[in-house]
Amino acid sequence: MATDTVNIKITRVEESRISTVDFNNLPFGKFFSDHMFEMDFVDGEWQAPTIVPFANLSLHPATSAIHYGQSIFEGLKAQKGEDGEILVFRPDMNAKRFNESAVRMSMAPVPEEIFLEGLRALLDLDKDWVSSNEGQSLYIRPFMFATDDYVGIRPSERYKFLIITSPVGAYYSEPVPVKIETKYTRAAAGGVGRAKAAGNYAASLYPAKLAAEEGYRQLIWTDAKTHKYIEEAGTMNVVFVINDVVITPSEANDTILKGITKKSVLQIAKEWGYKVEERDVTVEEIIEALKNKTLQDAFGAGTAATIAHISLIGYEGVNYELPKIEDRELSNRIKDHITDYKKGRVEDKYNWLMRI
């Protein structure tokens, strides 16, 4: 397939593996579609893009990404609309954020045109992998890593950019109990918290493991210096509703990932007449709101889960229960609306959908 602007060489699989996947029992991130997009950065420029059968990669033992962590990724989803059309939610935002991560990690940015047209071509080829079952989608993982075969600390001169896709079910099947983390840190000011860098997620695994041993599914991260300010919830942005005001930590802090789902939530909430505040959010005010019952809603917003209801918040050995899920107004309404938006069931008034 060739688009009007980007020529992509395609090598098709001889036989699809789709018949080996049980779409009635679909875990998150364990099955992968037939093809992948691949492009290499060599000698200062991106080489010809290709789509090839999904396969293992062969790497030199000195591949610099393995040793020095130059690795970034994105996550987005494709849905099947009511008429069978394939729809992708705000992929242009992912392309922009991907390149912001690349710049921060001293990597070669990918031309947005190639990012988007490669994605379009890949989804057109593997469109049968996009399930029409309710609650299922095709998860899309663009990623890039350094490929110099050199053990020395400097930015790599070569990179590999790929897009793989995976049919998935729900990320969280039930509301999530979380703990406010006051010892370990996700990101510090001046660091790479804003980048979607692989190492950020590696650093979160151990404290998340400790929290899981206490019965929590995720952490609410706080600032590295004082642990007085809320930053994110697990791998998602976090949103609170207190006294009918929608509150979320400000992206002015470079420790917080720019959330595409969160940004969409806030825009829709404003249109619905909610007062929205993006600002510093203190642990103290959240705990106080929990104690005096003015915290009406709390949820994570991200690509994998879209909206993840928070069931309780643990802090300093005390668990604070949140209102019943069925009694929450914004998170339920917004989850249904964004789901319908992604499925093409409501008007695409913001032009957020890529149509395949």
Protein Blocks (a to p, Z undefined) as FASTA:
>chain_A
ZZfkbccdddddfbdcklmpcfklccehkaccfbdcddddeehiacdddddddddddddf
klmklmnopacdddddddddfkopacdehklmmmmmmmmmmmmnopacddfklmmmmmmm
mmmmmmmmpcfbehiacddddddddfbdcddddddfbdcddddddddddfblcdcddddd
fkbcfbdghiamlpccfklmmmmmmmmmmmmmnopabdcdddfklopacfbehjaccddd
eehiacdddfkbmkbccdfklmmmmmmmmmnopacddddddfklmmmmmmnopafbdcdd
dfklopacdfbdceehiacddddfklpmklmmmmmmmmmmmnopaccfkopaccZZ
